[in-house]
Amino acid sequence: MKLSAMLVAVAAGSAMAVPHHRKRASPFQWFGVNESGAEFGENNLPGVYVCPKPRRRLYDTNPRFCSKGTDYIWPEPSAISTLAKAGMNIFRVQFKMERLTPDGMTGAYNEDYLANLTAAPMPSLIPTTMDDFISLQADSQHVDPDAPDNEYNTMDQELVLNLNQAAIDGIRAAGATEQYIFVEGNQWSGAWSWVDVNDNMKALTDPQDKIIYEMHQYLDSDSSGTSETCVSGTIGQERVSSATQWLRSNGKKGIIGEFAGASNDVCRTAVTGMLNYLSNNTDVWTGAVWWAAGPWWADYMFNMEPPSGPAYTGMLDVVQPFMVA
């Protein structure tokens, strides 16, 4: 989402894959939702997260975990469970490095903040260095790093390339050799502008050959995702077509890491059209991740949080045929 108060260049993400319980007839490898909330409150850092009392969590016991926050909030395990049962198998979790490492990238980790990041469904491991944090992901086959940051914007293009390559190299060197690595481009990582802006990203290399090019795409007039109005019923397909050809020409794999549309006839048609197009080009597209869900999104037009988010009640039926779990 292109809201600086929500997702900024220093907000990091992790994609958490859910173990499969059943298989539906979907061509995608992944389909899920962005879980947003732990990056909230950027004007109050490190911020306050209050855990009123220990309680049993969904996956195991951890007295540090709770679902209520003050300046920021973590995903609710029961909501993730509901969405996983609906068919989602990947959750892109937003968090802030300023909270994870309040004394800088080489400083100690905030164990309380990280304990909530690892509460569900990631393993319980409290790292003390960046290598240890990557090792947390290396130890789980269900965690794929989204590296190194969320949505670059107006940065030097060579720097964007180099930062992504450094992240890939560091992740592999720290022992995470089985996971896919999701990389993002400049100018909000937009699919519609990818060819013009991020062509140099084709130079990225990975010894494991498991790079996923994560692009974002909204359907309003400026691709910002700030309006309920979609340009047309065909705008979704139109905006990802050039990126599709780029992926194919360069032998790459991609995913739409953020997309959404409001619950109205034009947007429903546009979202369906884009997902149909992606599903017809799965030689290069691995899936899509809805923006967004989380306990604090309330009546936000794209809110996929069960049980009453506007997108959960108004758009779940549109996207569910494409789910894979």
C-alpha positions as protocol buffer text, in pm:
chain_id: "A"
residue {
  index: 1
  type: MET
  ca { x: 0 y: 0 z: 0 }
}
residue {
  index: 2
  type: LYS
  ca { x: 132 y: 344 z: -89 }
}
residue {
  index: 3
  type: LEU
  ca { x: 72 y: 505 z: 250 }
}
residue {
  index: 4
  type: SER
  ca { x: 391 y: 631 z: 411 }
}
residue {
  index: 5
  type: ALA
  ca { x: 232 y: 601 z: 754 }
}
residue {
  index: 6
  type: MET
  ca { x: 179 y: 230 z: 696 }
}
residue {
  index: 7
  type: LEU
  ca { x: 450 y: 87 z: 476 }
}
residue {
  index: 8
  type: VAL
  ca { x: 769 y: 281 z: 438 }
}
residue {
  index: 9
  type: ALA
  ca { x: 1112 y: 189 z: 310 }
}
residue {
  index: 10
  type: VAL
  ca { x: 1223 y: 81 z: 655 }
}
residue {
  index: 11
  type: ALA
  ca { x: 924 y: -147 z: 710 }
}
residue {
  index: 12
  type: ALA
  ca { x: 1030 y: -505 z: 648 }
}
residue {
  index: 13
  type: GLY
  ca { x: 816 y: -804 z: 562 }
}
residue {
  index: 14
  type: SER
  ca { x: 828 y: -1178 z: 603 }
}
residue {
  index: 15
  type: ALA
  ca { x: 621 y: -1418 z: 400 }
}
residue {
  index: 16
  type: MET
  ca { x: 493 y: -1702 z: 615 }
}
residue {
  index: 17
  type: ALA
  ca { x: 373 y: -2010 z: 430 }
}
residue {
  index: 18
  type: VAL
  ca { x: 109 y: -2227 z: 592 }
}
residue {
  index: 19
  type: PRO
  ca { x: 140 y: -2607 z: 571 }
}
residue {
  index: 20
  type: HIS
  ca { x: -106 y: -2753 z: 322 }
}
residue {
  index: 21
  type: HIS
  ca { x: -401 y: -2947 z: 461 }
}
residue {
  index: 22
  type: ARG
  ca { x: -591 y: -2995 z: 138 }
}
residue {
  index: 23
  type: LYS
  ca { x: -546 y: -2905 z: -226 }
}
residue {
  index: 24
  type: ARG
  ca { x: -784 y: -2717 z: -451 }
}
residue {
  index: 25
  type: ALA
  ca { x: -777 y: -2682 z: -826 }
}
residue {
  index: 26
  type: SER
  ca { x: -568 y: -2365 z: -839 }
}
residue {
  index: 27
  type: PRO
  ca { x: -274 y: -2307 z: -1073 }
}
residue {
  index: 28
  type: PHE
  ca { x: -93 y: -2089 z: -817 }
}
residue {
  index: 29
  type: GLN
  ca { x: 182 y: -2189 z: -580 }
}
residue {
  index: 30
  type: TRP
  ca { x: 82 y: -1922 z: -329 }
}
residue {
  index: 31
  type: PHE
  ca { x: -222 y: -1712 z: -251 }
}
residue {
  index: 32
  type: GLY
  ca { x: -267 y: -1509 z: 64 }
}
residue {
  index: 33
  type: VAL
  ca { x: -286 y: -1173 z: 235 }
}
residue {
  index: 34
  type: ASN
  ca { x: -62 y: -905 z: 383 }
}
residue {
  index: 35
  type: GLU
  ca { x: -89 y: -896 z: 763 }
}
residue {
  index: 36
  type: SER
  ca { x: -35 y: -535 z: 859 }
}
residue {
  index: 37
  type: GLY
  ca { x: -20 y: -372 z: 1202 }
}
residue {
  index: 38
  type: ALA
  ca { x: 322 y: -424 z: 1360 }
}
residue {
  index: 39
  type: GLU
  ca { x: 458 y: -138 z: 1148 }
}
residue {
  index: 40
  type: PHE
  ca { x: 191 y: 105 z: 1276 }
}
residue {
  index: 41
  type: GLY
  ca { x: 274 y: 401 z: 1500 }
}
residue {
  index: 42
  type: GLU
  ca { x: 586 y: 510 z: 1316 }
}
residue {
  index: 43
  type: ASN
  ca { x: 575 y: 847 z: 1490 }
}
residue {
  index: 44
  type: ASN
  ca { x: 621 y: 674 z: 1825 }
}
residue {
  index: 45
  type: LEU
  ca { x: 935 y: 461 z: 1816 }
}
residue {
  index: 46
  type: PRO
  ca { x: 1001 y: 215 z: 1953 }
}
residue {
  index: 47
  type: GLY
  ca { x: 642 y: 243 z: 2068 }
}
residue {
  index: 48
  type: VAL
  ca { x: 440 y: 58 z: 2330 }
}
residue {
  index: 49
  type: TYR
  ca { x: 294 y: -288 z: 2301 }
}
residue {
  index: 50
  type: VAL
  ca { x: 103 y: -391 z: 2613 }
}
residue {
  index: 51
  type: CYS
  ca { x: 33 y: -754 z: 2693 }
}
residue {
  index: 52
  type: PRO
  ca { x: -233 y: -743 z: 2966 }
}
residue {
  index: 53
  type: LYS
  ca { x: -207 y: -1108 z: 3066 }
}
residue {
  index: 54
  type: PRO
  ca { x: -49 y: -1433 z: 2945 }
}
residue {
  index: 55
  type: ARG
  ca { x: -274 y: -1656 z: 2743 }
}
residue {
  index: 56
  type: ARG
  ca { x: -248 y: -1970 z: 2539 }
}
residue {
  index: 57
  type: ARG
  ca { x: -178 y: -1901 z: 2175 }
}
residue {
  index: 58
  type: LEU
  ca { x: -300 y: -2097 z: 1876 }
}
residue {
  index: 59
  type: TYR
  ca { x: 15 y: -2297 z: 1806 }
}
residue {
  index: 60
  type: ASP
  ca { x: 176 y: -2348 z: 2148 }
}
residue {
  index: 61
  type: THR
  ca { x: 226 y: -2167 z: 2476 }
}
residue {
  index: 62
  type: ASN
  ca { x: 419 y: -1844 z: 2508 }
}
residue {
  index: 63
  type: PRO
  ca { x: 333 y: -1609 z: 2795 }
}
residue {
  index: 64
  type: ARG
  ca { x: 479 y: -1310 z: 2607 }
}
residue {
  index: 65
  type: PHE
  ca { x: 222 y: -1328 z: 2327 }
}
residue {
  index: 66
  type: CYS
  ca { x: -103 y: -1134 z: 2317 }
}
residue {
  index: 67
  type: SER
  ca { x: -317 y: -979 z: 2047 }
}
residue {
  index: 68
  type: LYS
  ca { x: -374 y: -628 z: 2186 }
}
residue {
  index: 69
  type: GLY
  ca { x: -141 y: -336 z: 2128 }
}
residue {
  index: 70
  type: THR
  ca { x: -104 y: 32 z: 2205 }
}
residue {
  index: 71
  type: ASP
  ca { x: 104 y: 185 z: 1924 }
}
residue {
  index: 72
  type: TYR
  ca { x: 112 y: -123 z: 1703 }
}
residue {
  index: 73
  type: ILE
  ca { x: -53 y: -463 z: 1675 }
}
residue {
  index: 74
  type: TRP
  ca { x: 36 y: -815 z: 1564 }
}
residue {
  index: 75
  type: PRO
  ca { x: -177 y: -1050 z: 1354 }
}
residue {
  index: 76
  type: GLU
  ca { x: -444 y: -1240 z: 1542 }
}
residue {
  index: 77
  type: PRO
  ca { x: -373 y: -1616 z: 1518 }
}
residue {
  index: 78
  type: SER
  ca { x: -742 y: -1700 z: 1501 }
}
residue {
  index: 79
  type: ALA
  ca { x: -780 y: -1470 z: 1199 }
}
residue {
  index: 80
  type: ILE
  ca { x: -485 y: -1637 z: 1025 }
}
residue {
  index: 81
  type: SER
  ca { x: -643 y: -1973 z: 1101 }
}
residue {
  index: 82
  type: THR
  ca { x: -973 y: -1861 z: 949 }
}
residue {
  index: 83
  type: LEU
  ca { x: -805 y: -1733 z: 634 }
}
residue {
  index: 84
  type: ALA
  ca { x: -591 y: -2046 z: 605 }
}
residue {
  index: 85
  type: LYS
  ca { x: -903 y: -2260 z: 628 }
}
residue {
  index: 86
  type: ALA
  ca { x: -1056 y: -2048 z: 352 }
}
residue {
  index: 87
  type: GLY
  ca { x: -763 y: -2144 z: 129 }
}
residue {
  index: 88
  type: MET
  ca { x: -482 y: -1893 z: 187 }
}
residue {
  index: 89
  type: ASN
  ca { x: -134 y: -2039 z: 224 }
}
residue {
  index: 90
  type: ILE
  ca { x: 95 y: -1738 z: 253 }
}
residue {
  index: 91
  type: PHE
  ca { x: 90 y: -1437 z: 488 }
}
residue {
  index: 92
  type: ARG
  ca { x: 318 y: -1140 z: 430 }
}
residue {
  index: 93
  type: VAL
  ca { x: 383 y: -994 z: 776 }
}
residue {
  index: 94
  type: GLN
  ca { x: 486 y: -630 z: 810 }
}
residue {
  index: 95
  type: PHE
  ca { x: 721 y: -514 z: 1086 }
}
residue {
  index: 96
  type: LYS
  ca { x: 961 y: -226 z: 1155 }
}
residue {
  index: 97
  type: MET
  ca { x: 1336 y: -271 z: 1181 }
}
residue {
  index: 98
  type: GLU
  ca { x: 1346 y: 34 z: 1415 }
}
residue {
  index: 99
  type: ARG
  ca { x: 1154 y: -178 z: 1665 }
}
residue {
  index: 100
  type: LEU
  ca { x: 1332 y: -505 z: 1596 }
}
residue {
  index: 101
  type: THR
  ca { x: 1678 y: -343 z: 1632 }
}
residue {
  index: 102
  type: PRO
  ca { x: 1619 y: -12 z: 1815 }
}
residue {
  index: 103
  type: ASP
  ca { x: 1994 y: 55 z: 1857 }
}
residue {
  index: 104
  type: GLY
  ca { x: 2075 y: 7 z: 1488 }
}
residue {
  index: 105
  type: MET
  ca { x: 2132 y: -286 z: 1255 }
}
residue {
  index: 106
  type: THR
  ca { x: 2428 y: -412 z: 1457 }
}
residue {
  index: 107
  type: GLY
  ca { x: 2255 y: -365 z: 1793 }
}
residue {
  index: 108
  type: ALA
  ca { x: 2073 y: -612 z: 2014 }
}
residue {
  index: 109
  type: TYR
  ca { x: 1725 y: -730 z: 1923 }
}
residue {
  index: 110
  type: ASN
  ca { x: 1411 y: -631 z: 2111 }
}
residue {
  index: 111
  type: GLU
  ca { x: 1315 y: -974 z: 2238 }
}
residue {
  index: 112
  type: ASP
  ca { x: 958 y: -878 z: 2328 }
}
residue {
  index: 113
  type: TYR
  ca { x: 892 y: -741 z: 1979 }
}
residue {
  index: 114
  type: LEU
  ca { x: 1046 y: -1045 z: 1814 }
}
residue {
  index: 115
  type: ALA
  ca { x: 856 y: -1283 z: 2042 }
}
residue {
  index: 116
  type: ASN
  ca { x: 534 y: -1162 z: 1887 }
}
residue {
  index: 117
  type: LEU
  ca { x: 679 y: -1185 z: 1536 }
}
residue {
  index: 118
  type: THR
  ca { x: 762 y: -1549 z: 1605 }
}
residue {
  index: 119
  type: ALA
  ca { x: 436 y: -1630 z: 1783 }
}
residue {
  index: 120
  type: ALA
  ca { x: 248 y: -1785 z: 1491 }
}
residue {
  index: 121
  type: PRO
  ca { x: 321 y: -1981 z: 1290 }
}
residue {
  index: 122
  type: MET
  ca { x: 697 y: -1915 z: 1293 }
}
residue {
  index: 123
  type: PRO
  ca { x: 925 y: -2107 z: 1530 }
}
residue {
  index: 124
  type: SER
  ca { x: 1012 y: -1973 z: 1875 }
}
residue {
  index: 125
  type: LEU
  ca { x: 1371 y: -1852 z: 1841 }
}
residue {
  index: 126
  type: ILE
  ca { x: 1508 y: -1528 z: 1983 }
}
residue {
  index: 127
  type: PRO
  ca { x: 1810 y: -1416 z: 1775 }
}
residue {
  index: 128
  type: THR
  ca { x: 2071 y: -1165 z: 1891 }
}
residue {
  index: 129
  type: THR
  ca { x: 2231 y: -1074 z: 1557 }
}
residue {
  index: 130
  type: MET
  ca { x: 2121 y: -1025 z: 1197 }
}
residue {
  index: 131
  type: ASP
  ca { x: 2270 y: -1365 z: 1111 }
}
residue {
  index: 132
  type: ASP
  ca { x: 2063 y: -1518 z: 1390 }
}
residue {
  index: 133
  type: PHE
  ca { x: 1750 y: -1346 z: 1258 }
}
residue {
  index: 134
  type: ILE
  ca { x: 1812 y: -1496 z: 915 }
}
residue {
  index: 135
  type: SER
  ca { x: 1878 y: -1829 z: 1086 }
}
residue {
  index: 136
  type: LEU
  ca { x: 1529 y: -1806 z: 1236 }
}
residue {
  index: 137
  type: GLN
  ca { x: 1399 y: -1814 z: 881 }
}
residue {
  index: 138
  type: ALA
  ca { x: 1652 y: -2074 z: 772 }
}
residue {
  index: 139
  type: ASP
  ca { x: 1526 y: -2311 z: 1040 }
}
residue {
  index: 140
  type: SER
  ca { x: 1170 y: -2302 z: 905 }
}
residue {
  index: 141
  type: GLN
  ca { x: 1062 y: -2440 z: 571 }
}
residue {
  index: 142
  type: HIS
  ca { x: 750 y: -2224 z: 600 }
}
residue {
  index: 143
  type: VAL
  ca { x: 922 y: -1883 z: 615 }
}
residue {
  index: 144
  type: ASP
  ca { x: 1049 y: -1707 z: 303 }
}
residue {
  index: 145
  type: PRO
  ca { x: 1237 y: -1376 z: 345 }
}
residue {
  index: 146
  type: ASP
  ca { x: 1104 y: -1063 z: 171 }
}
residue {
  index: 147
  type: ALA
  ca { x: 1437 y: -887 z: 128 }
}
residue {
  index: 148
  type: PRO
  ca { x: 1556 y: -642 z: 217 }
}
residue {
  index: 149
  type: ASP
  ca { x: 1277 y: -380 z: 250 }
}
residue {
  index: 150
  type: ASN
  ca { x: 922 y: -303 z: 151 }
}
residue {
  index: 151
  type: GLU
  ca { x: 869 y: -101 z: -166 }
}
residue {
  index: 152
  type: TYR
  ca { x: 1164 y: 119 z: -256 }
}
residue {
  index: 153
  type: ASN
  ca { x: 1064 y: 460 z: -387 }
}
residue {
  index: 154
  type: THR
  ca { x: 1258 y: 732 z: -572 }
}
residue {
  index: 155
  type: MET
  ca { x: 1592 y: 572 z: -487 }
}
residue {
  index: 156
  type: ASP
  ca { x: 1897 y: 540 z: -708 }
}
residue {
  index: 157
  type: GLN
  ca { x: 1822 y: 241 z: -930 }
}
residue {
  index: 158
  type: GLU
  ca { x: 2170 y: 93 z: -904 }
}
residue {
  index: 159
  type: LEU
  ca { x: 2143 y: 114 z: -526 }
}
residue {
  index: 160
  type: VAL
  ca { x: 1814 y: -77 z: -535 }
}
residue {
  index: 161
  type: LEU
  ca { x: 1982 y: -351 z: -736 }
}
residue {
  index: 162
  type: ASN
  ca { x: 2283 y: -364 z: -504 }
}
residue {
  index: 163
  type: LEU
  ca { x: 2072 y: -369 z: -187 }
}
residue {
  index: 164
  type: ASN
  ca { x: 1868 y: -660 z: -318 }
}
residue {
  index: 165
  type: GLN
  ca { x: 2182 y: -850 z: -420 }
}
residue {
  index: 166
  type: ALA
  ca { x: 2345 y: -788 z: -83 }
}
residue {
  index: 167
  type: ALA
  ca { x: 2033 y: -920 z: 91 }
}
residue {
  index: 168
  type: ILE
  ca { x: 2032 y: -1233 z: -124 }
}
residue {
  index: 169
  type: ASP
  ca { x: 2401 y: -1294 z: -56 }
}
residue {
  index: 170
  type: GLY
  ca { x: 2361 y: -1237 z: 318 }
}
residue {
  index: 171
  type: ILE
  ca { x: 2058 y: -1462 z: 349 }
}
residue {
  index: 172
  type: ARG
  ca { x: 2231 y: -1749 z: 172 }
}
residue {
  index: 173
  type: ALA
  ca { x: 2555 y: -1699 z: 364 }
}
residue {
  index: 174
  type: ALA
  ca { x: 2364 y: -1718 z: 694 }
}
residue {
  index: 175
  type: GLY
  ca { x: 2240 y: -2066 z: 608 }
}
residue {
  index: 176
  type: ALA
  ca { x: 1897 y: -2007 z: 455 }
}
residue {
  index: 177
  type: THR
  ca { x: 1949 y: -2218 z: 145 }
}
residue {
  index: 178
  type: GLU
  ca { x: 1609 y: -2380 z: 93 }
}
residue {
  index: 179
  type: GLN
  ca { x: 1377 y: -2080 z: 101 }
}
residue {
  index: 180
  type: TYR
  ca { x: 1265 y: -1860 z: -183 }
}
residue {
  index: 181
  type: ILE
  ca { x: 1376 y: -1497 z: -158 }
}
residue {
  index: 182
  type: PHE
  ca { x: 1126 y: -1230 z: -257 }
}
residue {
  index: 183
  type: VAL
  ca { x: 1284 y: -914 z: -403 }
}
residue {
  index: 184
  type: GLU
  ca { x: 1118 y: -579 z: -469 }
}
residue {
  index: 185
  type: GLY
  ca { x: 1189 y: -296 z: -708 }
}
residue {
  index: 186
  type: ASN
  ca { x: 1187 y: 82 z: -715 }
}
residue {
  index: 187
  type: GLN
  ca { x: 885 y: 313 z: -756 }
}
residue {
  index: 188
  type: TRP
  ca { x: 671 y: 112 z: -515 }
}
residue {
  index: 189
  type: SER
  ca { x: 766 y: -209 z: -700 }
}
residue {
  index: 190
  type: GLY
  ca { x: 477 y: -144 z: -940 }
}
residue {
  index: 191
  type: ALA
  ca { x: 404 y: -407 z: -1203 }
}
residue {
  index: 192
  type: TRP
  ca { x: 270 y: -147 z: -1443 }
}
residue {
  index: 193
  type: SER
  ca { x: 601 y: 46 z: -1442 }
}
residue {
  index: 194
  type: TRP
  ca { x: 836 y: -247 z: -1385 }
}
residue {
  index: 195
  type: VAL
  ca { x: 984 y: -267 z: -1734 }
}
residue {
  index: 196
  type: ASP
  ca { x: 1061 y: 105 z: -1749 }
}
residue {
  index: 197
  type: VAL
  ca { x: 1191 y: 137 z: -1392 }
}
residue {
  index: 198
  type: ASN
  ca { x: 1335 y: -196 z: -1280 }
}
residue {
  index: 199
  type: ASP
  ca { x: 1482 y: -360 z: -1588 }
}
residue {
  index: 200
  type: ASN
  ca { x: 1826 y: -382 z: -1422 }
}
residue {
  index: 201
  type: MET
  ca { x: 1681 y: -617 z: -1159 }
}
residue {
  index: 202
  type: LYS
  ca { x: 1723 y: -899 z: -1410 }
}
residue {
  index: 203
  type: ALA
  ca { x: 2092 y: -895 z: -1312 }
}
residue {
  index: 204
  type: LEU
  ca { x: 2018 y: -1036 z: -964 }
}
residue {
  index: 205
  type: THR
  ca { x: 2174 y: -1376 z: -901 }
}
residue {
  index: 206
  type: ASP
  ca { x: 2105 y: -1649 z: -647 }
}
residue {
  index: 207
  type: PRO
  ca { x: 2310 y: -1970 z: -618 }
}
residue {
  index: 208
  type: GLN
  ca { x: 1989 y: -2153 z: -530 }
}
residue {
  index: 209
  type: ASP
  ca { x: 1799 y: -2001 z: -824 }
}
residue {
  index: 210
  type: LYS
  ca { x: 1499 y: -1925 z: -602 }
}
residue {
  index: 211
  type: ILE
  ca { x: 1441 y: -1552 z: -655 }
}
residue {
  index: 212
  type: ILE
  ca { x: 1078 y: -1438 z: -673 }
}
residue {
  index: 213
  type: TYR
  ca { x: 1025 y: -1090 z: -818 }
}
residue {
  index: 214
  type: GLU
  ca { x: 758 y: -930 z: -604 }
}
residue {
  index: 215
  type: MET
  ca { x: 551 y: -664 z: -776 }
}
residue {
  index: 216
  type: HIS
  ca { x: 258 y: -462 z: -648 }
}
residue {
  index: 217
  type: GLN
  ca { x: -44 y: -355 z: -848 }
}
residue {
  index: 218
  type: TYR
  ca { x: -357 y: -156 z: -769 }
}
residue {
  index: 219
  type: LEU
  ca { x: -639 y: -77 z: -1004 }
}
residue {
  index: 220
  type: ASP
  ca { x: -729 y: 289 z: -949 }
}
residue {
  index: 221
  type: SER
  ca { x: -625 y: 574 z: -1179 }
}
residue {
  index: 222
  type: ASP
  ca { x: -270 y: 619 z: -1045 }
}
residue {
  index: 223
  type: SER
  ca { x: -207 y: 262 z: -918 }
}
residue {
  index: 224
  type: SER
  ca { x: -185 y: 396 z: -562 }
}
residue {
  index: 225
  type: GLY
  ca { x: -461 y: 184 z: -409 }
}
residue {
  index: 226
  type: THR
  ca { x: -619 y: 487 z: -244 }
}
residue {
  index: 227
  type: SER
  ca { x: -951 y: 491 z: -429 }
}
residue {
  index: 228
  type: GLU
  ca { x: -1251 y: 258 z: -440 }
}
residue {
  index: 229
  type: THR
  ca { x: -1281 y: 331 z: -813 }
}
residue {
  index: 230
  type: CYS
  ca { x: -1116 y: 89 z: -1054 }
}
residue {
  index: 231
  type: VAL
  ca { x: -1034 y: 233 z: -1397 }
}
residue {
  index: 232
  type: SER
  ca { x: -1211 y: -44 z: -1589 }
}
residue {
  index: 233
  type: GLY
  ca { x: -1296 y: -410 z: -1575 }
}
residue {
  index: 234
  type: THR
  ca { x: -985 y: -492 z: -1777 }
}
residue {
  index: 235
  type: ILE
  ca { x: -733 y: -268 z: -1602 }
}
residue {
  index: 236
  type: GLY
  ca { x: -584 y: -547 z: -1389 }
}
residue {
  index: 237
  type: GLN
  ca { x: -479 y: -758 z: -1685 }
}
residue {
  index: 238
  type: GLU
  ca { x: -359 y: -453 z: -1873 }
}
residue {
  index: 239
  type: ARG
  ca { x: -132 y: -337 z: -1591 }
}
residue {
  index: 240
  type: VAL
  ca { x: 49 y: -667 z: -1545 }
}
residue {
  index: 241
  type: SER
  ca { x: 90 y: -765 z: -1910 }
}
residue {
  index: 242
  type: SER
  ca { x: 426 y: -593 z: -1974 }
}
residue {
  index: 243
  type: ALA
  ca { x: 572 y: -734 z: -1652 }
}
residue {
  index: 244
  type: THR
  ca { x: 456 y: -1078 z: -1764 }
}
residue {
  index: 245
  type: GLN
  ca { x: 655 y: -1048 z: -2084 }
}
residue {
  index: 246
  type: TRP
  ca { x: 957 y: -917 z: -1891 }
}
residue {
  index: 247
  type: LEU
  ca { x: 953 y: -1217 z: -1658 }
}
residue {
  index: 248
  type: ARG
  ca { x: 922 y: -1459 z: -1947 }
}
residue {
  index: 249
  type: SER
  ca { x: 1189 y: -1293 z: -2161 }
}
residue {
  index: 250
  type: ASN
  ca { x: 1435 y: -1299 z: -1872 }
}
residue {
  index: 251
  type: GLY
  ca { x: 1352 y: -1645 z: -1738 }
}
residue {
  index: 252
  type: LYS
  ca { x: 1225 y: -1511 z: -1405 }
}
residue {
  index: 253
  type: LYS
  ca { x: 940 y: -1591 z: -1164 }
}
residue {
  index: 254
  type: GLY
  ca { x: 714 y: -1330 z: -1010 }
}
residue {
  index: 255
  type: ILE
  ca { x: 435 y: -1277 z: -762 }
}
residue {
  index: 256
  type: ILE
  ca { x: 190 y: -993 z: -713 }
}
residue {
  index: 257
  type: GLY
  ca { x: 277 y: -916 z: -351 }
}
residue {
  index: 258
  type: GLU
  ca { x: 11 y: -648 z: -306 }
}
residue {
  index: 259
  type: PHE
  ca { x: -317 y: -602 z: -491 }
}
residue {
  index: 260
  type: ALA
  ca { x: -674 y: -513 z: -404 }
}
residue {
  index: 261
  type: GLY
  ca { x: -1001 y: -376 z: -529 }
}
residue {
  index: 262
  type: ALA
  ca { x: -1309 y: -242 z: -356 }
}
residue {
  index: 263
  type: SER
  ca { x: -1632 y: -436 z: -338 }
}
residue {
  index: 264
  type: ASN
  ca { x: -1810 y: -296 z: -644 }
}
residue {
  index: 265
  type: ASP
  ca { x: -1896 y: -441 z: -983 }
}
residue {
  index: 266
  type: VAL
  ca { x: -1611 y: -283 z: -1181 }
}
residue {
  index: 267
  type: CYS
  ca { x: -1344 y: -376 z: -926 }
}
residue {
  index: 268
  type: ARG
  ca { x: -1479 y: -728 z: -888 }
}
residue {
  index: 269
  type: THR
  ca { x: -1450 y: -772 z: -1263 }
}
residue {
  index: 270
  type: ALA
  ca { x: -1103 y: -614 z: -1271 }
}
residue {
  index: 271
  type: VAL
  ca { x: -969 y: -831 z: -987 }
}
residue {
  index: 272
  type: THR
  ca { x: -1113 y: -1145 z: -1145 }
}
residue {
  index: 273
  type: GLY
  ca { x: -965 y: -1049 z: -1481 }
}
residue {
  index: 274
  type: MET
  ca { x: -619 y: -990 z: -1337 }
}
residue {
  index: 275
  type: LEU
  ca { x: -618 y: -1315 z: -1143 }
}
residue {
  index: 276
  type: ASN
  ca { x: -743 y: -1508 z: -1445 }
}
residue {
  index: 277
  type: TYR
  ca { x: -462 y: -1356 z: -1651 }
}
residue {
  index: 278
  type: LEU
  ca { x: -201 y: -1444 z: -1388 }
}
residue {
  index: 279
  type: SER
  ca { x: -339 y: -1797 z: -1364 }
}
residue {
  index: 280
  type: ASN
  ca { x: -309 y: -1835 z: -1740 }
}
residue {
  index: 281
  type: ASN
  ca { x: 58 y: -1736 z: -1717 }
}
residue {
  index: 282
  type: THR
  ca { x: 182 y: -1952 z: -1431 }
}
residue {
  index: 283
  type: ASP
  ca { x: 502 y: -2027 z: -1616 }
}
residue {
  index: 284
  type: VAL
  ca { x: 609 y: -1689 z: -1472 }
}
residue {
  index: 285
  type: TRP
  ca { x: 352 y: -1596 z: -1204 }
}
residue {
  index: 286
  type: THR
  ca { x: 352 y: -1795 z: -879 }
}
residue {
  index: 287
  type: GLY
  ca { x: 55 y: -1629 z: -710 }
}
residue {
  index: 288
  type: ALA
  ca { x: -84 y: -1317 z: -548 }
}
residue {
  index: 289
  type: VAL
  ca { x: -115 y: -1161 z: -201 }
}
residue {
  index: 290
  type: TRP
  ca { x: -409 y: -936 z: -109 }
}
residue {
  index: 291
  type: TRP
  ca { x: -361 y: -602 z: 65 }
}
residue {
  index: 292
  type: ALA
  ca { x: -447 y: -618 z: 357 }
}
residue {
  index: 293
  type: ALA
  ca { x: -566 y: -770 z: 684 }
}
residue {
  index: 294
  type: GLY
  ca { x: -498 y: -701 z: 1050 }
}
residue {
  index: 295
  type: PRO
  ca { x: -684 y: -633 z: 1375 }
}
residue {
  index: 296
  type: TRP
  ca { x: -685 y: -253 z: 1339 }
}
residue {
  index: 297
  type: TRP
  ca { x: -807 y: -199 z: 983 }
}
residue {
  index: 298
  type: ALA
  ca { x: -1175 y: -168 z: 1080 }
}
residue {
  index: 299
  type: ASP
  ca { x: -1385 y: -39 z: 787 }
}
residue {
  index: 300
  type: TYR
  ca { x: -1089 y: 20 z: 552 }
}
residue {
  index: 301
  type: MET
  ca { x: -1214 y: -63 z: 203 }
}
residue {
  index: 302
  type: PHE
  ca { x: -963 y: -343 z: 137 }
}
residue {
  index: 303
  type: ASN
  ca { x: -973 y: -499 z: 485 }
}
residue {
  index: 304
  type: MET
  ca { x: -971 y: -881 z: 455 }
}
residue {
  index: 305
  type: GLU
  ca { x: -976 y: -938 z: 832 }
}
residue {
  index: 306
  type: PRO
  ca { x: -1243 y: -1187 z: 941 }
}
residue {
  index: 307
  type: PRO
  ca { x: -1520 y: -1181 z: 1032 }
}
residue {
  index: 308
  type: SER
  ca { x: -1638 y: -835 z: 924 }
}
residue {
  index: 309
  type: GLY
  ca { x: -1372 y: -660 z: 712 }
}
residue {
  index: 310
  type: PRO
  ca { x: -1528 y: -502 z: 400 }
}
residue {
  index: 311
  type: ALA
  ca { x: -1312 y: -714 z: 169 }
}
residue {
  index: 312
  type: TYR
  ca { x: -1368 y: -1030 z: 372 }
}
residue {
  index: 313
  type: THR
  ca { x: -1744 y: -990 z: 340 }
}
residue {
  index: 314
  type: GLY
  ca { x: -1744 y: -838 z: -9 }
}
residue {
  index: 315
  type: MET
  ca { x: -1446 y: -982 z: -201 }
}
residue {
  index: 316
  type: LEU
  ca { x: -1360 y: -1321 z: -53 }
}
residue {
  index: 317
  type: ASP
  ca { x: -1589 y: -1494 z: -302 }
}
residue {
  index: 318
  type: VAL
  ca { x: -1400 y: -1324 z: -587 }
}
residue {
  index: 319
  type: VAL
  ca { x: -1054 y: -1439 z: -480 }
}
residue {
  index: 320
  type: GLN
  ca { x: -1135 y: -1774 z: -321 }
}
residue {
  index: 321
  type: PRO
  ca { x: -1144 y: -1966 z: -652 }
}
residue {
  index: 322
  type: PHE
  ca { x: -774 y: -1883 z: -689 }
}
residue {
  index: 323
  type: MET
  ca { x: -667 y: -2000 z: -343 }
}
residue {
  index: 324
  type: VAL
  ca { x: -444 y: -2301 z: -317 }
}
residue {
  index: 325
  type: ALA
  ca { x: -450 y: -2440 z: 39 }
}
